[in-house]
Amino acid sequence: MENNQTYPVKHKHNAGKIVGGVFAGIGAVILFASAAAIVPAGHTGVVLTLGKVSENTLAEGFHLKIPFVQSVVDVSNQIQVYEIDAPAVSRDLQTVSSVIAVNYRIQSAESANIYRNIGGDYEAVILTPAVQESVKSVTAKYTAEQLITERSAVGEQIKDQLSDKVGEYGVQIEKFNIVNFDFSSEFNAAIEQKQVAEQNLLKTKTEQEQAIVIANAEAQKKVIAANAEAEAILAKAQAQADANQLLNDSLTGLVLENKMLEKWDGALPKVNGSDSSLLLDLNDAVGNLPQNTAPAAAQDTNE
């Protein structure tokens, strides 16, 4: 009977040890888990000791902390995209609706200060008012038309102002984009009419220039043709002069007499008065010719 009463007591004692071991293991796991901190890639671990932000931060990777006393808040240092509507007024008092996209990052060294002074909602606290103010400030320096034609320069100026405003908090602007500029329907209609007028003017100017080019080409053709005709006339005149000179050089006295006799019909001219030089010259010419070439009419006369 005594042996039967001792077994339940020993069984209860072993069960208590098992339960205690289980609770001890669970406690050890909880203790280890509360002492471990894993900071993801691209983040900085901000250490809170009983709620107070520590100056020391944790880099990405595995770390140990004081269980139940310290906690770690992950602050992203990766590039983040922030898009916002930013209405403004141009220098010529045109309402401008802008859509702005900002690529930014939190500097690792400033992660603790940003969490301490601003918290996790730094977009609403820092970026939104800084973007709105920078857009309004720069837009007011340009006319609505300049905002369109000089969009790149406007974007650079807004980015510079924005970087100055948020840089002191540890926010770094990586890229700034003006996604869209939008104006009133009246202004858009006026711009369209101006563009149409400029296109028509350009078309008219182009047509006038083409007409001038064609007219100049036609005039040049006429000048070339006139020069060619003048040169041809000059060449022809020169050729005629050369021929006349050659003929003049070849017309000796004998040739002229021969030409005259070739056209003579054999009848002696009738001379009135005392001047008989022409008859004498003709007789001399006939006498100088060979006998076989003298005209028959002349021989009959001598007989």
Phi and psi in degrees as a GROMACS rama.xvg file:
@    title "Ramachandran Plot"
@    xaxis  label "Phi"
@    yaxis  label "Psi"
@TYPE xy
-67.0565  -36.9972  GLU-2
-66.2013  -35.8343  ASN-3
-65.8114  -30.8042  ASN-4
-78.4338  -19.7485  GLN-5
-83.3094  -25.0292  THR-6
-64.1241  -45.6577  TYR-7
-63.1231  -35.7019  PRO-8
-64.6937  -43.3952  VAL-9
-66.957  -35.6122  LYS-10
-66.2841  -42.8527  HIS-11
-64.5923  -35.1375  LYS-12
-66.6872  -41.0891  HIS-13
-67.9182  -39.568  ASN-14
-63.0964  -38.2408  ALA-15
-64.8951  -37.0486  GLY-16
-65.4121  -41.0916  LYS-17
-63.7402  -46.778  ILE-18
-62.1089  -41.1444  VAL-19
-64.5067  -40.2231  GLY-20
-63.7493  -40.0425  GLY-21
-62.1635  -47.1337  VAL-22
-64.2166  -35.9788  PHE-23
-65.8364  -40.1888  ALA-24
-64.3976  -43.356  GLY-25
-62.4265  -41.3017  ILE-26
-62.8869  -40.1032  GLY-27
-64.3292  -40.005  ALA-28
-63.8677  -45.4123  VAL-29
-62.661  -41.1047  ILE-30
-63.5149  -43.3097  LEU-31
-66.0741  -41.3966  PHE-32
-64.2768  -37.5577  ALA-33
-75.4006  -18.4553  SER-34
-92.2208  -13.0682  ALA-35
-96.1782  143.607  ALA-36
-139.785  127.552  ALA-37
-117.342  117.734  ILE-38
-96.252  122.033  VAL-39
-65.7154  161.81  PRO-40
-62.8303  140.778  ALA-41
78.4509  14.9428  GLY-42
-128.571  163.154  HIS-43
-121.074  135.146  THR-44
-89.8372  117.496  GLY-45
-93.4378  121.266  VAL-46
-90.2295  128.036  VAL-47
-110.544  122.777  LEU-48
-108.677  107.72  THR-49
51.7629  39.1128  LEU-50
89.3826  -8.46842  GLY-51
-94.1722  133.351  LYS-52
-73.3154  127.284  VAL-53
-87.0058  149.667  SER-54
-70.6708  -25.9572  GLU-55
-83.1731  130.108  ASN-56
-112.776  164.536  THR-57
-109.623  134.86  LEU-58
-79.5819  172.199  ALA-59
-62.7005  142.119  GLU-60
128.074  -166.336  GLY-61
-92.3672  137.859  PHE-62
-143.667  160.061  HIS-63
-110.564  145.194  LEU-64
-137.631  170.865  LYS-65
-76.3305  120.237  ILE-66
-61.3398  138.984  PRO-67
64.0394  -2.27103  PHE-68
-111.077  -41.2822  VAL-69
-111.91  148.984  GLN-70
-136.234  159.243  SER-71
-123.814  128.5  VAL-72
-108.104  127.479  VAL-73
-85.4831  123.423  ASP-74
-111.824  123.18  VAL-75
-73.0445  134.124  SER-76
-111.43  11.6718  ASN-77
-79.9134  161.756  GLN-78
-69.3726  129.166  ILE-79
-120.574  149.904  GLN-80
-106.553  130.233  VAL-81
-128.519  122.974  TYR-82
-119.15  138.651  GLU-83
-151.915  148.933  ILE-84
-83.6994  134.708  ASP-85
-134.392  91.2178  ALA-86
-73.1077  149.64  PRO-87
-157.362  178.8  ALA-88
-128.529  133.273  VAL-89
-78.9339  174.596  SER-90
-63.2253  -32.3665  ARG-91
-93.5017  24.1774  ASP-92
63.7739  32.9987  LEU-93
-93.442  135.263  GLN-94
-73.4609  129.119  THR-95
-120.997  123.489  VAL-96
-104.41  116.426  SER-97
-115.13  144.093  SER-98
-112.335  120.624  VAL-99
-113.409  135.754  ILE-100
-121.09  126.705  ALA-101
-121.112  127.503  VAL-102
-99.0399  121.951  ASN-103
-140  167.713  TYR-104
-145.228  154.692  ARG-105
-90.8926  125.2  ILE-106
-66.6157  136.235  GLN-107
-57.8846  -42.7757  SER-108
-66.5801  -20.9554  ALA-109
-103.453  7.43168  GLU-110
-60.8041  -44.2015  SER-111
-65.4678  -42.2053  ALA-112
-64.9669  -41.5471  ASN-113
-63.4686  -42.9287  ILE-114
-66.7956  -37.8264  TYR-115
-69.1371  -45.8698  ARG-116
-89.8113  -27.5147  ASN-117
-119.64  -39.2575  ILE-118
93.6301  -162.227  GLY-119
-84.1923  -13.9397  GLY-120
-96.0682  53.7561  ASP-121
-75.2689  -20.739  TYR-122
-63.8639  -47.93  GLU-123
-71.3171  -33.8039  ALA-124
-81.4557  -38.489  VAL-125
-107.687  -56.2537  ILE-126
-68.3294  -47.1126  LEU-127
-57.0852  -54.8685  THR-128
-66.0318  -33.8917  PRO-129
-66.6586  -41.8776  ALA-130
-65.0114  -46.4091  VAL-131
-59.9211  -45.3303  GLN-132
-67.2055  -41.8939  GLU-133
-65.4687  -42.2108  SER-134
-63.809  -45.4892  VAL-135
-63.0119  -41.8161  LYS-136
-64.0563  -46.3484  SER-137
-76.515  -40.0923  VAL-138
-59.5731  -35.4996  THR-139
-66.8753  -12.8782  ALA-140
-86.5256  -11.5014  LYS-141
-121.985  150.641  TYR-142
-75.3333  165.518  THR-143
-61.3914  -38.7256  ALA-144
-66.7987  -38.3578  GLU-145
-67.058  -33.3737  GLN-146
-60.5275  -30.3167  LEU-147
-81.1671  -48.4225  ILE-148
-76.3279  -26.1707  THR-149
-116.862  40.3065  GLU-150
-59.7111  -41.1897  ARG-151
-63.2091  -45.1995  SER-152
-64.7864  -38.4135  ALA-153
-61.6956  -45.065  VAL-154
-61.1323  -39.7759  GLY-155
-65.4238  -40.3325  GLU-156
-66.0236  -41.1415  GLN-157
-63.9668  -41.4402  ILE-158
-61.5067  -42.7639  LYS-159
-62.4909  -46.067  ASP-160
-63.8316  -41.9737  GLN-161
-63.7159  -41.2349  LEU-162
-62.2426  -39.2431  SER-163
-65.0034  -37.8617  ASP-164
-72.2971  -41.5672  LYS-165
-97.325  -13.3027  VAL-166
-62.821  -33.4016  GLY-167
-67.0152  -19.0808  GLU-168
-90.1738  -8.00188  TYR-169
97.0603  13.6833  GLY-170
-98.6162  125.899  VAL-171
-107.399  123.521  GLN-172
-84.611  118.744  ILE-173
-89.6403  -39.9962  GLU-174
-154.832  143.91  LYS-175
-129.143  129.769  PHE-176
-130.974  133.869  ASN-177
-90.3994  103.135  ILE-178
-68.4832  -37.9859  VAL-179
-159.107  141.094  ASN-180
-109.831  127.646  PHE-181
-130.59  140.947  ASP-182
-123.265  178.678  PHE-183
-67.3228  158.843  SER-184
-64.0633  -33.9917  SER-185
-64.3665  -43.1347  GLU-186
-67.4643  -40.964  PHE-187
-61.1194  -39.0452  ASN-188
-66.2137  -40.2003  ALA-189
-64.1972  -41.2117  ALA-190
-62.9132  -41.501  ILE-191
-63.8644  -43.1778  GLU-192
-62.786  -39.9455  GLN-193
-64.1385  -41.9624  LYS-194
-64.2014  -40.1092  GLN-195
-63.2874  -43.5383  VAL-196
-63.3729  -41.5699  ALA-197
-65.0681  -39.08  GLU-198
-64.9305  -41.938  GLN-199
-64.404  -41.3134  ASN-200
-63.2819  -42.4228  LEU-201
-63.8144  -39.0298  LEU-202
-63.8517  -45.5227  LYS-203
-62.413  -43.3955  THR-204
-62.6211  -41.5018  LYS-205
-63.6502  -42.8765  THR-206
-64.1489  -39.8252  GLU-207
-64.4009  -42.7715  GLN-208
-63.5295  -39.7403  GLU-209
-64.2545  -41.0607  GLN-210
-63.078  -39.6571  ALA-211
-64.2403  -42.2759  ILE-212
-61.6188  -43.7088  VAL-213
-64.8938  -43.5951  ILE-214
-62.2817  -42.8008  ALA-215
-62.8866  -39.2216  ASN-216
-64.967  -42.8106  ALA-217
-64.174  -42.3811  GLU-218
-62.7195  -39.3087  ALA-219
-64.9411  -37.7993  GLN-220
-61.8964  -43.7171  LYS-221
-64.1134  -39.7248  LYS-222
-63.2408  -43.1712  VAL-223
-63.2239  -43.7112  ILE-224
-63.7541  -42.0562  ALA-225
-63.6005  -41.7327  ALA-226
-63.5264  -40.3456  ASN-227
-65.2384  -41.6079  ALA-228
-64.7497  -42.1122  GLU-229
-62.5295  -41.8867  ALA-230
-64.5155  -38.0354  GLU-231
-65.3697  -43.6482  ALA-232
-62.5087  -42.7871  ILE-233
-62.793  -41.9426  LEU-234
-65.181  -40.3252  ALA-235
-65.1619  -42.2645  LYS-236
-64.2265  -39.4564  ALA-237
-65.3402  -40.1126  GLN-238
-64.6508  -41.2244  ALA-239
-65.0813  -40.1718  GLN-240
-63.9695  -41.9639  ALA-241
-63.0234  -40.1709  ASP-242
-65.6017  -42.3879  ALA-243
-62.5636  -40.3801  ASN-244
-64.4949  -41.9395  GLN-245
-63.4908  -42.3524  LEU-246
-65.3255  -42.0186  LEU-247
-61.7363  -40.4359  ASN-248
-66.9756  -29.4617  ASP-249
-86.8476  -14.0406  SER-250
-84.0619  83.4511  LEU-251
-82.2706  174.645  THR-252
-60.307  -43.7675  GLY-253
-63.3542  -40.6669  LEU-254
-63.4144  -42.0533  VAL-255
-64.0547  -43.2577  LEU-256
-61.6403  -39.7875  GLU-257
-64.9847  -42.9802  ASN-258
-60.2481  -40.5801  LYS-259
-66.4609  -42.8597  MET-260
-67.59  -32.9764  LEU-261
-62.6311  -30.95  GLU-262
-96.1795  -0.740542  LYS-263
-79.4857  136.12  TRP-264
-89.9554  3.409  ASP-265
95.2835  -10.5621  GLY-266
-90.2283  134.318  ALA-267
-76.0505  142.526  LEU-268
-68.3744  147.829  PRO-269
-89.5836  123.954  LYS-270
-113.299  128.498  VAL-271
-103.544  143.444  ASN-272
91.1465  -172.439  GLY-273
-88.9112  -7.86746  SER-274
-84.8888  108.341  ASP-275
-115.13  26.7125  SER-276
-67.6002  -36.0461  SER-277
-64.2028  -40.6686  LEU-278
-66.706  -38.8873  LEU-279
-65.9873  -40.767  LEU-280
-64.8021  -38.5238  ASP-281
-67.4939  -42.9911  LEU-282
-62.4703  -37.4243  ASN-283
-64.8372  -41.69  ASP-284
-63.3075  -40.8785  ALA-285
-67.6671  -38.1723  VAL-286
-65.9915  -28.092  GLY-287
-78.9038  -17.2456  ASN-288
-78.0299  152.977  LEU-289
-63.0537  152.664  PRO-290
-63.958  -35.7093  GLN-291
-74.0509  -12.8831  ASN-292
-101.196  -7.81429  THR-293
-68.1852  140.876  ALA-294
-64.7939  145.929  PRO-295
-62.1451  -36.613  ALA-296
-61.9474  -35.379  ALA-297
-67.013  -39.771  ALA-298
-65.0594  -40.7136  GLN-299
-62.9113  -35.0744  ASP-300
-66.7235  -41.0502  THR-301
-66.3329  -33.6433  ASN-302
